[in-house]
């Protein structure tokens, strides 16, 4: 069985469609939605799906995903963002490839719901099987026994999706499936696709050469706040 774990925070606008999509997939699975303190109707939407397991945890995807994994019954854990849609045959594909016991986990590549040349370029990069080009919105999946052995995600507020890949690869192979998830481009649309692309590349590059997740998180928040202020002044 595959446990689909969805960390959420104020995702009422997206969660219903994603859950409906998940329940239309083929395969043996359960869905666990873990809330980090939503102020909207996110958890009411989750509760409307009777089969969905629900939990709450401290804010932050690492805390939420660990909480979901703690209550998961599946042999494989699939971490899915609340604005991301899995391919039609995704669960069957995961179940098939994970029969190979040498695999610790893997991910899909990434496609966007918005047409822009830089996002198409991003999609091409996301097909490369490297932690530099593989992030949480690619729907990372992990063998549950391996996840528990490495004690899950570290309590980071940033770069937790990259950090865990370093430890997973010490336990087995990590693969990139040749099928793509479709995610919302809202973050890129809000900031500007080219600007957001380059800030992502810079942040990931700095993390790989040794900058701390905490310092990069502060830098990103400051940059994001500055960008929004400039946009408001311009308007």
C-alpha positions, 0 to 999 in steps of 0.5 A, spaced: 500 500 500 502 507 498 500 512 503 499 519 500 501 524 505 499 531 504 501 537 508 497 543 508 496 550 510 490 554 508 489 550 501 482 550 501 482 553 494 486 547 491 485 541 496 478 539 494 480 538 486 487 534 488 483 529 493 478 528 488 484 527 483 487 522 488 481 518 489 480 517 481 487 513 481 488 506 481 492 502 486 492 500 493 493 507 497 490 511 503 490 519 504 493 522 510 492 530 510 496 533 515 494 541 517 499 546 520 494 551 522 490 553 517 485 559 518 481 557 512 476 551 510 482 546 508 480 541 514 473 541 513 474 540 505 478 534 508 473 531 512 468 531 507 472 525 504 470 520 509 476 516 507 481 521 508 485 520 515 486 527 518 492 530 523 495 536 525 502 538 527 506 544 528 507 548 522 512 547 517 512 541 512 517 537 515 513 537 521 507 535 518 510 530 513 513 526 519 506 526 523 503 523 517 508 518 516 507 516 523 500 514 522 501 511 515 500 504 514 503 503 507 509 500 505 511 506 501 510 513 503 508 519 497 509 526 499 504 530 495 503 538 495 496 540 496 496 544 489 500 538 485 496 532 481 499 526 480 499 522 473 494 517 472 498 511 472 503 514 478 501 509 483 501 503 479 508 505 476 511 506 483 508 500 486 512 496 480 519 500 480 519 499 488 519 492 487 526 493 486 529 492 493 535 496 492 531 502 491 530 507 497 525 512 493 524 517 488 520 522 485 517 524 478 519 530 474 515 537 474 510 540 469 506 547 470 499 549 469 502 555 466 505 556 459 512 560 460 518 559 456 522 559 463 517 554 466 518 549 460 526 550 461 524 548 469 521 542 466 527 539 462 531 540 468 527 537 473 528 530 469 535 530 471 536 525 477 539 530 482 538 533 488 539 540 485 533 539 480 529 535 485 524 538 490 518 537 494 513 539 489 516 533 485 512 528 489 517 524 493 516 517 494 520 513 500 520 506 502 517 506 509 522 502 512 528 506 510 524 513 512 523 510 519 531 508 519 533 515 517 528 518 522 524 522 517 525 529 515 529 533 519 526 539 523 528 544 517 523 550 515 527 550 508 530 545 504 528 539 507 526 536 501 533 536 498 536 534 505 533 528 506 535 526 499 542 526 501 540 521 507 536 516 502 541 515 497 546 512 503 540 507 504 539 505 496 538 508 489 533 514 488 530 514 481 527 519 477 520 516 474 519 518 466 512 521 468 511 528 470 506 531 476 503 537 474 503 543 479 501 550 480 505 555 478 502 560 482 509 562 486 512 564 479 506 568 477 506 572 483 513 573 483 515 573 476 517 567 472 524 569 471 525 572 477 523 566 481 526 561 477 533 564 478 532 565 486 530 558 486 537 556 483 541 561 487 538 558 493 539 551 492 546 552 489 548 556 496 545 550 500 549 545 496 555 549 498 554 549 505 549 555 507 544 553 512 537 552 511 535 557 516 540 563 513 537 561 506 530 561 509 531 568 512 534 571 505 528 568 501 523 571 506 526 578 506 527 578 498 520 576 498 517 581 502 521 586 498 519 584 492 511 584 494 513 591 497 516 594 490 510 591 487 505 594 491 509 601 490 509 600 483 501 599 483 
